[in-house]
Amino acid sequence: MRVLIAFDKFKEALTALEACEAAAAALRLRCPDVEIDLCPLADGGDGFAEVLTHSTRGETTELSVIGPRGEPVPASFGSIAWSAIPAAARARLQLDQIPNRIAVLEMATASGLALVRPEERDPWRATSIGTGELIRAAEENGAECILLGVGGSATIDLGLGALAALGWRFLGTDGTPVMPPIPARFDSISRVVAPRTHRLPPIRIACDVTNPLLGENGATTIYGPQKGLRPEDRNRLEATIARMASSLCEQMNMPLSLLDLPGAGAAGGTGFGFMIAAGAKLVSGSDFIAEWLELDRRVAKADLILTGEGRFDATSLAGKGPGAVIRRAAAAGKPVRVLAGNHDLLATLDPLVELHRITPPNTKTADALAHCREFLVAKVDEIFA
């Protein structure tokens, strides 16, 4: 029997790779002759760079960057040989020139919401500078293309902090630099100056968010509250973002229609800022990751599939890794066991899909997180008993 083990992260408890390895170890003890295919999953947020780098046997570089509130934080990026990337994923990047190596980065590790304590979350003062520092370090390391996952950011700064780290200057009326260029200081910015002598490598942004920058479905309204935005500040921040975005379009000679582009609101407008200033392009995150991990081929070869994540709900079926696995398994007629810390789905899955909650009843959240690995191992052992 061949088992595909394809978990996403169990947030705050296990990374995707750790979850896959824990389940594999339990399965080998129970079924020594089983053939196992480990396939950690990711979306564009936490774990994006680790999963894609691991799957292509790339190299990881660690460094310290400026975090979302100005403090130093540890971060990393992956460096990957172009030849190691599956052909379908390479094609989706739509590069004019074939690189030797590309870098895979994620905003979550440098400018992520999880890096900020809940009581300190404030999109007026959060910066994406660290993401720019990661990009610069990757370029200096020889990357000829940048692949950026933008999920899980703490910012709504249009990516201006990252651009500042890459050489863009944001100046006040007297020519004084406005640093960091956070929304609380946007009204002080009167001029944007792009670097004249430095050209960035192609940047591709992995993103499944379709929100425009502004409006009822925009970055401020939809994502502001989780990043610490107070309800009474919504209209003021929306107006501040609109003025800065319009000014950026004007000064970069780009059409204002880009404010309405699906995906412009991703990561607090980081996608928008990089499209306007650096010519970045968006790619579908879920489809791209599925092609990078060769999910279709691996599902087809499996007799049984184990997947899951910390919380499995309707959003898991709409663009997340486990949902992508389940859709492919259903199309191929392959049985699936979904193992999750918790779930709120009962009858919305394919008949070949069994849903398992690994956390014992009445377990407190803190205990569930602390004992997640042993709960996962126990459930695998139970399934294969």
Secondary structure as GFF3:
##gff-version 3
##sequence-region A 1 385
A	DSSP	beta_strand	2	7	.	.	.	ID=ss1
A	DSSP	alpha_helix	16	30	.	.	.	ID=ss2
A	DSSP	beta_strand	35	38	.	.	.	ID=ss3
A	DSSP	alpha_helix	48	55	.	.	.	ID=ss4
A	DSSP	beta_strand	59	66	.	.	.	ID=ss5
A	DSSP	beta_strand	72	81	.	.	.	ID=ss6
A	DSSP	three_ten_helix	82	84	.	.	.	ID=ss7
A	DSSP	alpha_helix	87	93	.	.	.	ID=ss8
A	DSSP	beta_strand	101	106	.	.	.	ID=ss9
A	DSSP	alpha_helix	107	111	.	.	.	ID=ss10
A	DSSP	three_ten_helix	113	115	.	.	.	ID=ss11
A	DSSP	three_ten_helix	118	120	.	.	.	ID=ss12
A	DSSP	alpha_helix	129	140	.	.	.	ID=ss13
A	DSSP	beta_strand	146	149	.	.	.	ID=ss14
A	DSSP	alpha_helix	160	165	.	.	.	ID=ss15
A	DSSP	beta_strand	169	171	.	.	.	ID=ss16
A	DSSP	three_ten_helix	183	188	.	.	.	ID=ss17
A	DSSP	beta_strand	191	193	.	.	.	ID=ss18
A	DSSP	beta_strand	203	207	.	.	.	ID=ss19
A	DSSP	alpha_helix	219	223	.	.	.	ID=ss20
A	DSSP	three_ten_helix	225	227	.	.	.	ID=ss21
A	DSSP	three_ten_helix	231	233	.	.	.	ID=ss22
A	DSSP	alpha_helix	234	251	.	.	.	ID=ss23
A	DSSP	three_ten_helix	256	260	.	.	.	ID=ss24
A	DSSP	three_ten_helix	266	269	.	.	.	ID=ss25
A	DSSP	alpha_helix	270	278	.	.	.	ID=ss26
A	DSSP	beta_strand	281	284	.	.	.	ID=ss27
A	DSSP	alpha_helix	285	292	.	.	.	ID=ss28
A	DSSP	alpha_helix	295	301	.	.	.	ID=ss29
A	DSSP	beta_strand	304	308	.	.	.	ID=ss30
A	DSSP	beta_strand	311	312	.	.	.	ID=ss31
A	DSSP	three_ten_helix	314	317	.	.	.	ID=ss32
A	DSSP	alpha_helix	321	332	.	.	.	ID=ss33
A	DSSP	beta_strand	336	340	.	.	.	ID=ss34
A	DSSP	beta_strand	342	343	.	.	.	ID=ss35
A	DSSP	beta_strand	353	357	.	.	.	ID=ss36
A	DSSP	alpha_helix	365	370	.	.	.	ID=ss37
A	DSSP	alpha_helix	372	383	.	.	.	ID=ss38
###
